[in-house]
Amino acid sequence: SKALSDLSGVDIKSHNDSVEDIIRAVRNWFVETVGLTKLKPASVIFNDFIDFMADFDAVRRKEGYKDKGWCRKFYAELKEECETVI
């Protein structure tokens, strides 16, 4: 099982290696720890993320990127970078 924690290793939140669960855990951390109160629900943030990725893909294709694997590569690199920080 995968989990997020703060830098001291406490306040652990399970995310099951799921993008939707990661977004929910981070969003809830901002509510619980930082005290933000006017955040969108996690499901809305997730849908916004999906829309962003689709729009980003369309822009990249318009700019001439034809390799369909660029998105998977981008996500894999982002995930790898996040895992080294976590």
C-alpha positions as CSV (number, residue, x, y, z in Angstrom):
1,S,0.0,0.0,0.0
2,K,1.3,3.5,-0.9
3,A,0.9,6.4,1.5
4,L,1.6,10.2,1.8
5,S,3.1,11.8,4.8
6,D,4.5,15.1,5.9
7,L,8.3,15.6,6.0
8,S,8.6,14.3,9.5
9,G,6.8,11.0,8.5
10,V,3.7,11.7,10.5
11,D,0.1,12.4,9.4
12,I,0.2,9.4,7.0
13,K,-2.6,9.2,4.4
14,S,-3.1,6.0,2.3
15,H,-3.6,6.6,-1.4
16,N,-3.4,3.0,-2.8
17,D,-1.4,4.3,-5.8
18,S,-4.5,5.9,-7.2
19,V,-4.5,9.5,-8.7
20,E,-8.0,10.1,-7.3
21,D,-7.0,9.0,-3.8
22,I,-3.8,11.1,-3.9
23,I,-5.8,14.2,-4.9
24,R,-8.3,13.4,-2.1
25,A,-5.5,12.9,0.5
26,V,-3.7,16.1,-0.5
27,R,-7.0,18.1,-0.6
28,N,-8.0,16.8,2.8
29,W,-4.5,17.6,4.2
30,F,-5.1,21.3,3.2
31,V,-8.4,21.3,5.0
32,E,-7.3,19.4,8.2
33,T,-3.7,20.8,8.6
34,V,-3.6,24.1,6.9
35,G,-7.2,25.1,7.7
36,L,-8.4,26.0,4.2
37,T,-12.1,25.9,4.1
38,K,-13.2,26.9,0.7
39,L,-11.8,24.1,-1.4
40,K,-13.7,22.2,-4.1
41,P,-14.6,18.6,-3.3
42,A,-11.9,16.1,-4.2
43,S,-14.1,14.7,-7.0
44,V,-14.3,18.1,-8.6
45,I,-10.5,18.6,-8.3
46,F,-10.0,15.2,-9.9
47,N,-12.4,16.0,-12.8
48,D,-10.5,19.4,-13.2
49,F,-7.3,17.4,-13.4
50,I,-8.7,15.1,-16.0
51,D,-9.9,18.1,-18.1
52,F,-6.5,19.7,-17.7
53,M,-4.7,16.6,-19.0
54,A,-7.1,16.3,-22.0
55,D,-6.7,20.0,-22.8
56,F,-2.9,19.7,-22.4
57,D,-2.9,16.7,-24.7
58,A,-4.9,18.6,-27.4
59,V,-2.5,21.6,-27.1
60,R,0.6,19.3,-27.4
61,R,-0.9,17.7,-30.5
62,K,-1.7,21.1,-32.0
63,E,2.0,22.1,-31.4
64,G,3.0,19.1,-33.4
65,Y,3.7,16.4,-30.9
66,K,2.5,13.2,-32.5
67,D,3.8,10.5,-30.2
68,K,0.9,9.2,-28.2
69,G,3.2,7.9,-25.5
70,W,4.2,11.4,-24.4
71,C,1.4,11.6,-21.8
72,R,2.3,8.3,-20.3
73,K,6.0,9.3,-20.2
74,F,5.1,12.7,-18.6
75,Y,2.9,11.0,-16.0
76,A,5.5,8.3,-15.3
77,E,8.2,11.0,-14.8
78,L,6.0,13.1,-12.6
79,K,5.0,10.0,-10.5
80,E,8.7,9.0,-10.2
81,E,9.7,12.5,-9.1
82,C,6.9,12.6,-6.5
83,E,7.9,9.3,-5.2
84,T,11.5,10.4,-4.6
85,V,10.2,13.4,-2.7
86,I,7.7,11.3,-0.6
